[in-house]
């Protein structure tokens, strides 16, 4: 089943962080990948060319503002056109903003819901017809522990990620006999540049060494006092794409150091 024409993937938000790690792991396993992210097209294509040279697979860059439905649909169409097919869609792109509910800006709420939830719906809607025609597809939504539990001052993010898990389940049911699976991965603290900037901020505020600040940040939520490597998220994505995961669908998979076990 997992022939070469099933080894094509679009990973949104893949020019850095978790998305980049997912794209790299897929390319290491022979997937041709369309990159997407908040960089200009020149830089995006440079990343794609470097990836082609390193991994020996086709890699392209597709632009698109995830807040604009028409651009999301065009992003998927461009990936399909450049790769020749689209067997795997990884909905990873997202944003964050923190504030109490009673002072949360409405425009921020709408932006987070649009980018973190609606974009995944639009991209999946655009990708499914070709997956159905091929009799094979993998839709993988990078949700969050905040799709399973909540934290203060993150109402929009929590709402969007809970919604993404609900969308994952509904999509899994609708595609259950089409050779398509849909699953969500729910990371806790992941060692990315964005998280490391939070560690640095905490270290400055509390007068701590970076290692101390990192442990304090993680231990506040996770029983396991270690961040997850981005590549571990990529490894789960790759497994979900495999034939071994053919009947794994509708699942929400925490990779969170025990955060949601409490």
MOVENVEN-V594680 format. One record per residue. N is the residue number from 1. SS is DSSP state (2 for helix, 1 for strand, 0 for the rest). PSI is psi as a letter, one per 30 degrees, with the letter a starting at -180 (none if undefined). Layout:
<<N/SS/PSI> <N/SS/PSI>>
This chain:
<<1/0/e> <2/0/h> <3/0/l> <4/2/e> <5/2/f> <6/2/g> <7/0/h> <8/1/k> <9/1/k> <10/1/k> <11/1/j> <12/0/l> <13/0/h> <14/0/g> <15/0/g> <16/0/l> <17/2/b> <18/2/e> <19/2/e> <20/2/e> <21/2/e> <22/2/e> <23/2/e> <24/2/e> <25/2/e> <26/2/e> <27/2/e> <28/2/f> <29/0/g> <30/0/g> <31/0/k> <32/1/k> <33/1/k> <34/1/k> <35/1/l> <36/0/k> <37/0/a> <38/0/h> <39/0/l> <40/0/l> <41/2/e> <42/2/e> <43/2/e> <44/2/e> <45/2/e> <46/2/e> <47/2/e> <48/2/e> <49/2/e> <50/2/e> <51/2/e> <52/2/e> <53/2/e> <54/2/e> <55/2/f> <56/0/g> <57/0/l> <58/0/k> <59/1/k> <60/1/l> <61/1/k> <62/0/k> <63/0/l> <64/0/k> <65/0/j> <66/0/f> <67/0/f> <68/0/j> <69/2/e> <70/2/e> <71/2/e> <72/2/e> <73/2/e> <74/2/e> <75/2/e> <76/2/e> <77/2/e> <78/2/e> <79/2/e> <80/2/e> <81/2/e> <82/2/e> <83/2/f> <84/0/f> <85/0/l> <86/0/j> <87/0/f> <88/1/k> <89/1/k> <90/1/j> <91/1/j> <92/0/f> <93/0/k> <94/0/l> <95/0/l> <96/0/l> <97/0/k> <98/0/k> <99/1/l> <100/0/l> <101/2/e> <102/2/f> <103/2/g> <104/0/k> <105/0/k> <106/2/e> <107/2/e> <108/2/e> <109/2/e> <110/2/e> <111/2/e> <112/2/e> <113/2/e> <114/2/e> <115/2/e> <116/2/f> <117/2/e> <118/2/e> <119/2/e> <120/2/e> <121/2/e> <122/2/e> <123/2/e> <124/2/e> <125/2/e> <126/2/e> <127/2/f> <128/2/e> <129/2/e> <130/2/e> <131/2/e> <132/2/e> <133/2/e> <134/2/f> <135/0/g> <136/0/k> <137/1/l> <138/1/j> <139/1/k> <140/1/j> <141/1/k> <142/1/j> <143/0/b> <144/0/l> <145/2/f> <146/2/g> <147/2/f> <148/0/e> <149/0/l> <150/0/l> <151/0/l> <152/0/l> <153/0/g> <154/1/h> <155/2/e> <156/2/e> <157/2/e> <158/2/e> <159/2/e> <160/2/e> <161/2/e> <162/2/e> <163/2/e> <164/2/e> <165/2/e> <166/2/e> <167/2/e> <168/2/e> <169/2/e> <170/2/e> <171/2/e> <172/2/e> <173/2/e> <174/2/f> <175/0/g> <176/0/e> <177/0/g> <178/0/g> <179/0/g> <180/1/k> <181/1/l> <182/1/k> <183/1/l> <184/1/k> <185/1/k> <186/1/i> <187/1/k> <188/0/b> <189/0/k> <190/1/k> <191/0/i> <192/0/l> <193/2/e> <194/2/e> <195/2/e> <196/2/f> <197/2/e> <198/2/e> <199/2/e> <200/2/e> <201/2/e> <202/2/e> <203/2/e> <204/2/e> <205/2/e> <206/2/f> <207/0/h> <208/0/l> <209/0/l> <210/2/e> <211/2/e> <212/2/e> <213/2/e> <214/2/e> <215/2/e> <216/2/e> <217/2/e> <218/2/e> <219/2/f> <220/0/f> <221/0/e> <222/0/k> <223/0/e> <224/0/j> <225/0/h> <226/0/k> <227/0/l> <228/1/k> <229/0/k> <230/2/e> <231/2/f> <232/2/e> <233/2/e> <234/2/e> <235/2/e> <236/2/e> <237/2/e> <238/2/e> <239/2/e> <240/2/f> <241/2/f> <242/0/l> <243/2/f> <244/2/f> <245/2/g> <246/0/f> <247/0/g> <248/0/j> <249/0/k> <250/0/g> <251/0/l> <252/1/j> <253/1/j> <254/1/k> <255/1/i> <256/0/g> <257/0/g> <258/0/g> <259/2/e> <260/2/g> <261/2/f> <262/0/none>>
